[in-house]
Structure formats: C-alpha cells, structure tokens
C-alpha cells in the first residue's frame, strides 16, 4: 500500500544565538539573540516523519500561518511520498510533476520532499541526491558582527574577544562583518574600525585561521574607502570578500581590478540576496566570471535546486558557497546534508544557534569541521520531550 502523508504539524520554535549579536551594515539596531523557526513535521501512514523550517514562507510578503497551512494541505497532505520526486538510477533528479511548481517556488518544500523520500527509502539525503562526497564538513563562524558598537566602552577589544571565544569553541574559520561606514559610523571612522577589526582578529588568531569579510553592501558609493580597505587588509590574506558593493557588472569589474592588484588569492563572492538564482545582475556576474563564489540561501532555494545550480556554476568554475544565516538550528542540519552531497565545497555558514528541539547533540564542531550526517534523510530527529515543552503549546495540527 502506498505511503501517504496523513498529518502535518506546524509550531514556532525559538532559535537562540550563542550570544547577542550587534549590527551589520544595513540594520539600524543590533540583531539581538533570538529568531523563530517555523518547524513543520510531516508524518506518513507508514510511520516516517520528516522536518523543515518554513520560516521563509511565514516571513514573505503576504505570509501568514493560515497561508502556510493552506499551502501544506495543497502540496503535501494526502499525497503519496513516491510522487514527490522523480527518481532516475536511484537518485532524485527533479520534483514530481504534480508538485514541481510549488517546490520550485519554495525551497523549504523541496527539502521536506527530499527528506521524506530519503527516509522512506531508508537512505541519507546525500545518497538520494547523488552520493556522499565527504565525511567532514568545514564550517565558518558567522556571528562576528559590530560587537564594538554593542559595547562601545570596549570597542575593538570586544570584537577580538568575540572571535577568540569562537576559536576556543572549535571554529577555525570566521566571517567578519564590515561596512561600518555605511550607516553605523561616519565613513572615515567606519573605514578605520573595519581595518582595525580585520587586522586585530588576524593578529589574535594567527596565520592559519581562515578569515572572510562581508560588507552587506556597506561600501556602496565609497570607491576610495573600498580601495583603501582592500589595500590595507591585504596582509590578512582574506579568503573572500563578500558583498562589498551592490552587484553590477561595472561595480564588480572595478572590484576585480582591486582584488587582482592587492589580494589575488582572495575570492569575490555574492548572491545571498538572489531569491531565484541566477537572476538579474547575477546572470551577468556569473557569465562574465566576475564572482568566484555564489551564495543563494540553502533553505530558501532547496536541495534539488542547489544541485541543479551547482552544474551551471561548475561550467564557469564558480564555487558554491551557500548562504545560511537566519535558518535557525534547522539551517545547520540542512546545510550539512547539502554540503555532504555537493561535488565542490568551500565552507558551511554557521550562525551558532543553540540546541532547541532537535536531538542533534552530536552536531559539534571539532577543529573547524562537523561530522557529515549519515541518515536516514537529514540524519536527525526531533526530541519529543523537548518538543512537548517548546512546540506543543503553540502547535497547529493539520490532518486529512
């Protein structure tokens, strides 16, 4: 008898960072400590249960829990698991014809479908997506925001100490927020502090730690300051420069010239804001190879879509570097599954969310790497005791 999806629950789950976050270049205030995951649990008549964070639907323009409930009813409830994906030679190659439009529109639906099918087949997500590519997944710490502005009496020391704590916790790669001169400080003072932070963290953590910077477009309309930042931080040997300016061919040709002159070993990466990749200016940036890494979001885009995108990027020798900030604890889980399945991999963005309802205590970074999940599906399950305390009081139950 076919296995069908006969119950779905939705519940808001607090997702708390390991510490309070400061500002970045485009936020008017600090990001605080807590986000919300909208945890979807889909159960089948055969006893399989799969998970996803539907935050992107709830947060979208016009999004609501009522809309999410209606979409889940239409796309998943009562549907046979085997109809969700097209399988060829044992691997998922596309969404099933009846749900293709929905899974292309909402990447989290894609991830839920892949997890359901993989668990139903008793194999890992990586196996279903084409095979396991690696056993260890390097990750980078992504919470080094403008902590100096949260604690102005400590200034630069606060940011450096933040990075030191991350190193003590096992990270060996760090992405540093820069671009203070856009909205957080005056351009001249922001430039000086950005340079001090990068060079200070490099001195504190040593030459073997990988450092990246992300300006969140904070150097827009500041060509002189952008050139000075790249020139002055070149001794830090940054792994990549991310979103230094808003993406356009003209801007990235200028950026490429600066990179080639001052830090040719450093990658140029962008694309986290591209919700339908590749679209808009990013098509030209990829086709003209003005970026070295491309960063659409893991949960917004989905696993199948990322596998398809990887093929296009490989044709241009552009690296997949998926964005993963804002996806909660689930983002780490989904990111590890994707990282395990992609042919090329650089590093997984880790926003340092504390354990909440997932039984994932073994997801611990050691010397910069996570152990890749083995499966079935995403390789984790929900802790029912924790979920009873945290999720059940605000749970919506959807039945056929």
DRENTOR-399568 format. One line per 10 residues: number of its first residue (from 1); for each residue x, y, z of C-alpha. Coordinates in steps of 0.001 Angstrom, whole numbers, plus 500000, padded with zeros to 6 digits. Example, Ala and Ser with C-alpha at 12.3 -4.5 7.8 and 13.67 -1.06 7.14 Angstrom:
BEGIN
1	512300,495500,507800 ~ 513670,498940,507140 $
This chain:
BEGIN
1	500000,500000,500000 ~ 501449,503436,499071 ~ 502828,505525,501928 ~ 500916,508806,502122 ~ 501344,511965,504205 ~ 498462,511914,506671 ~ 499415,514504,509309 ~ 501404,517742,509399 ~ 502137,519959,512397 ~ 503491,523492,512499 $
11	504971,525138,515593 ~ 507101,528223,516328 ~ 510416,527223,517902 ~ 512781,529787,519473 ~ 516187,529772,517815 ~ 518742,531459,520064 ~ 522215,532509,519011 ~ 525074,531645,521333 ~ 525369,535333,522235 ~ 523766,538682,521497 $
21	524545,539938,518013 ~ 525367,543504,517085 ~ 524555,545455,513966 ~ 525717,544914,510439 ~ 525943,547452,507611 ~ 522228,547602,506824 ~ 520457,547087,510167 ~ 519620,550170,512242 ~ 519985,548288,515530 ~ 521607,545121,516859 $
31	520176,541776,515771 ~ 519689,540587,519350 ~ 519750,536936,520325 ~ 516537,535159,519274 ~ 514921,534194,515960 ~ 511963,531890,515271 ~ 511928,528624,513364 ~ 508559,527547,511969 ~ 509046,523826,512368 ~ 506992,521640,510056 $
41	506714,517933,510942 ~ 505201,515769,508196 ~ 504177,512228,509177 ~ 503230,509401,506839 ~ 500862,506482,507147 ~ 503911,504215,507305 ~ 505380,505999,510329 ~ 508013,508121,508583 ~ 508485,511653,509934 ~ 510358,514483,508241 $
51	511170,518067,509190 ~ 511760,521506,507748 ~ 511835,525152,508778 ~ 509131,527042,506820 ~ 510325,530444,508035 ~ 510751,531783,504507 ~ 507034,531347,503774 ~ 505902,532936,507026 ~ 508304,535877,506626 ~ 507458,536501,502975 $
61	505300,539427,501899 ~ 501718,538336,502495 ~ 502899,535346,504516 ~ 500937,534002,507487 ~ 500356,530759,509360 ~ 496960,530438,507670 ~ 498650,530723,504266 ~ 501296,528199,505292 ~ 498602,525766,506469 ~ 496756,526102,503157 $
71	499961,525501,501162 ~ 500856,522421,503214 ~ 497378,521000,502676 ~ 497559,521554,498951 ~ 501094,520333,498313 ~ 501697,517572,500870 ~ 498656,516372,502815 ~ 497268,513112,501466 ~ 499939,512852,498778 ~ 501907,509662,498147 $
81	505541,510059,499155 ~ 506741,508359,495967 ~ 505053,511061,493870 ~ 507083,513923,495360 ~ 510261,513365,493343 ~ 511383,511921,490042 ~ 513993,509213,490617 ~ 516474,508054,487993 ~ 519143,505396,488638 ~ 518362,505675,492340 $
91	518904,509438,492526 ~ 516461,512348,492749 ~ 516652,514370,489538 ~ 513585,516622,489754 ~ 510436,517368,491686 ~ 507390,515295,490817 ~ 505244,516803,488084 ~ 502244,517496,490344 ~ 504275,519467,492916 ~ 507027,520898,490728 $
101	505767,524476,490687 ~ 505415,524594,494475 ~ 508827,523040,495143 ~ 510489,525433,492708 ~ 508792,528389,494397 ~ 509595,527334,497970 ~ 512966,525711,498604 ~ 511936,524507,502061 ~ 509250,522383,500391 ~ 511975,520885,498212 $
111	513988,519986,501337 ~ 510926,518449,503033 ~ 510172,516365,499950 ~ 513761,515131,499687 ~ 513839,514244,503402 ~ 510514,512369,503172 ~ 511585,510335,500164 ~ 515056,509604,501567 ~ 513681,508433,504919 ~ 511026,506377,503177 $
121	513777,504650,501170 ~ 515966,504223,504254 ~ 518870,506244,502903 ~ 520545,509564,503556 ~ 519726,512808,501808 ~ 523224,512812,500294 ~ 522711,509335,498870 ~ 519411,510335,497288 ~ 520975,513492,495821 ~ 523734,511604,494053 $
131	526045,510157,496669 ~ 528092,511081,499718 ~ 531034,513285,498756 ~ 532751,513851,502119 ~ 532754,512704,505734 ~ 533791,516013,507305 ~ 532256,519413,506564 ~ 534311,522562,507231 ~ 532270,525435,508652 ~ 532799,529092,509444 $
141	531629,531145,512399 ~ 529236,533822,511166 ~ 528351,535914,514232 ~ 531237,538405,514277 ~ 529049,541490,513855 ~ 529624,545020,515129 ~ 530099,543930,518751 ~ 532227,547045,519250 ~ 529079,549157,518894 ~ 527161,546959,521340 $
151	529901,547622,523907 ~ 531459,550962,522896 ~ 533453,551210,526130 ~ 535448,548168,524976 ~ 535350,548910,521253 ~ 537815,546901,519181 ~ 538686,544592,522096 ~ 535092,543341,522254 ~ 535149,542130,518627 ~ 538539,540478,519020 $
161	537461,538728,522232 ~ 534316,537525,520457 ~ 536477,535864,517796 ~ 538792,534391,520435 ~ 535803,532741,522122 ~ 534714,531275,518812 ~ 538187,529818,518324 ~ 538045,528273,521790 ~ 534709,526713,520830 ~ 536309,524882,517895 $
171	535985,527195,514891 ~ 538914,527728,512541 ~ 537159,529976,510018 ~ 535450,533299,510723 ~ 533377,535685,508649 ~ 533715,539268,509879 ~ 531077,541910,509283 ~ 532488,545161,507902 ~ 530959,548219,506251 ~ 530580,550342,509373 $
181	530965,553492,507306 ~ 527655,552923,505541 ~ 525105,553525,508330 ~ 526776,552733,511656 ~ 529635,555254,511744 ~ 530956,558094,509650 ~ 532695,556813,506502 ~ 536208,557700,507686 ~ 535760,556318,511201 ~ 533972,553221,509885 $
191	536794,552505,507453 ~ 539417,552773,510198 ~ 537477,550478,512512 ~ 536857,547910,509749 ~ 540594,547728,509052 ~ 541464,547534,512760 ~ 538993,544696,513288 ~ 540309,542581,510414 ~ 543973,543064,511284 ~ 543287,542706,515025 $
201	541495,539370,514608 ~ 544253,538126,512300 ~ 546877,539002,514919 ~ 544825,537404,517699 ~ 544026,534123,515934 ~ 547200,533641,513944 ~ 548027,532959,510294 ~ 546376,529536,509940 ~ 542784,530631,510634 ~ 540702,531498,507588 $
211	539135,534956,507654 ~ 536431,536329,505349 ~ 534656,539682,505334 ~ 531066,540583,504491 ~ 530181,544258,503971 ~ 526444,543808,503242 ~ 526934,546489,500547 ~ 528340,548877,503163 ~ 530946,550249,500729 ~ 528408,551402,498151 $
221	529251,554896,496818 ~ 532623,554883,498627 ~ 535125,553870,495917 ~ 538084,555459,497654 ~ 537333,553830,501002 ~ 536717,550465,499320 ~ 540109,550626,497621 ~ 541796,551599,500890 ~ 540075,548799,502811 ~ 541219,546170,500313 $
231	544749,547580,500187 ~ 545172,547901,503966 ~ 543713,544467,504803 ~ 545698,542609,502149 ~ 548286,541433,504752 ~ 545468,539478,506447 ~ 545204,537247,503346 ~ 541413,537101,503416 ~ 539708,534014,501981 ~ 536935,536054,500408 $
241	535351,539486,500056 ~ 531551,539262,500229 ~ 529010,541837,499056 ~ 531398,544748,499326 ~ 529084,546644,496934 ~ 525722,546047,495282 ~ 526070,543652,492376 ~ 526506,545093,488899 ~ 528935,544384,486085 ~ 530540,547826,486350 $
251	530979,547612,490130 ~ 532420,544115,490004 ~ 534849,544935,487222 ~ 536233,547640,489500 ~ 536256,545237,492425 ~ 538001,542572,490338 ~ 540738,545048,489398 ~ 541294,545916,493079 ~ 541385,542252,494032 ~ 543826,541383,491249 $
261	546134,544204,492305 ~ 546120,543823,496087 ~ 544898,540341,497037 ~ 544778,537969,494052 ~ 544394,534946,496345 ~ 541114,536321,497745 ~ 537770,535236,496265 ~ 534953,537590,495310 ~ 531605,536154,496397 ~ 527982,537343,496290 $
271	524428,536197,495718 ~ 522744,535673,499081 ~ 520058,538185,498098 ~ 519204,536306,494888 ~ 515899,534561,495610 ~ 515510,532996,492140 ~ 519071,532104,491177 ~ 520544,533117,488957 ~ 518540,536223,488192 ~ 519063,539916,487467 $
281	522628,541164,487563 ~ 523889,537837,488891 ~ 523401,536202,485483 ~ 525976,538607,484035 ~ 528312,538308,487038 ~ 528345,534527,486586 ~ 528556,534508,482801 ~ 531439,537006,482824 ~ 533012,535250,485810 ~ 533185,538402,487874 $
291	532494,536368,491025 ~ 534395,533326,492269 ~ 531693,532042,494614 ~ 527900,532223,494532 ~ 525728,532277,497658 ~ 521966,531703,497346 ~ 520339,530585,500591 ~ 520192,526872,501429 ~ 516629,526727,502782 ~ 515181,529412,500524 $
301	516487,527617,497406 ~ 516313,523966,498460 ~ 518468,520909,497917 ~ 517317,519902,494439 ~ 517633,523449,493158 ~ 521117,523756,494614 ~ 522203,520536,492901 ~ 520961,521909,489586 ~ 522636,525254,490225 ~ 525930,523523,491019 $
311	526090,522189,487467 ~ 525734,525662,485986 ~ 528352,527101,488348 ~ 530811,524322,487547 ~ 530675,525272,483860 ~ 532114,528675,484853 ~ 534459,527309,487555 ~ 532482,529196,490218 ~ 532326,527714,493690 ~ 529086,527009,495580 $
321	529175,528851,498921 ~ 525554,528697,500143 ~ 524196,531379,502456 ~ 522740,530007,505692 ~ 522072,532878,508090 ~ 518539,533118,509505 ~ 517603,529469,509021 ~ 517830,528549,512705 ~ 519115,525285,514076 ~ 517479,523592,511113 $
331	519785,525531,508795 ~ 522818,523750,510219 ~ 521118,520383,509702 ~ 520035,521168,506138 ~ 523414,522703,505368 ~ 525347,519633,506453 ~ 523166,517427,504251 ~ 523717,519707,501255 ~ 527455,520005,501911 ~ 527772,516240,502007 $
341	526186,515915,498558 ~ 527825,518695,496505 ~ 530843,517854,494351 ~ 532658,521045,495346 ~ 532521,522605,498777 ~ 534177,525564,500486 ~ 532611,526075,503924 ~ 529243,525998,505703 ~ 527916,529194,507284 ~ 527201,528558,510964 $
351	525148,531194,512787 ~ 525710,529450,516126 ~ 522143,528534,517144 ~ 521895,526735,520459 ~ 520280,523269,520522 ~ 516494,523507,520779 ~ 514116,520658,519815 ~ 516338,518555,517572 ~ 518114,515516,519002 ~ 521381,516658,517471 $
361	523785,516768,520382 ~ 526420,515081,518231 ~ 526498,518081,515898 ~ 529615,519550,517472 ~ 532364,521324,515595 ~ 535841,519925,516211 ~ 538916,521709,514841 ~ 536766,523535,512327 ~ 534766,520584,510978 ~ 531435,518868,511543 $
371	530901,515166,511038 ~ 528683,514687,507990 ~ 525274,513136,508776 ~ 524776,509523,507731 ~ 520986,509402,507545 ~ 518336,508352,507068 ~ 517182,511558,505448 ~ 518704,514615,507101 ~ 520161,512395,509819 ~ 518388,513846,512865 $
381	515054,513589,514606 ~ 513033,515773,516967 ~ 513375,515176,520712 ~ 509772,514571,521750 ~ 510291,515693,525345 ~ 511790,518998,524225 ~ 509094,519458,521596 ~ 506346,518809,524146 ~ 507695,521668,526265 ~ 508530,524091,523484 $
391	506406,523281,520455 ~ 503161,521672,521555 ~ 501693,524728,523403 ~ 501583,526684,520104 ~ 501205,523824,517657 ~ 498855,523734,514685 ~ 497810,520208,513643 ~ 496751,519614,510032 ~ 495046,516336,509177 ~ 493400,514982,506057 $
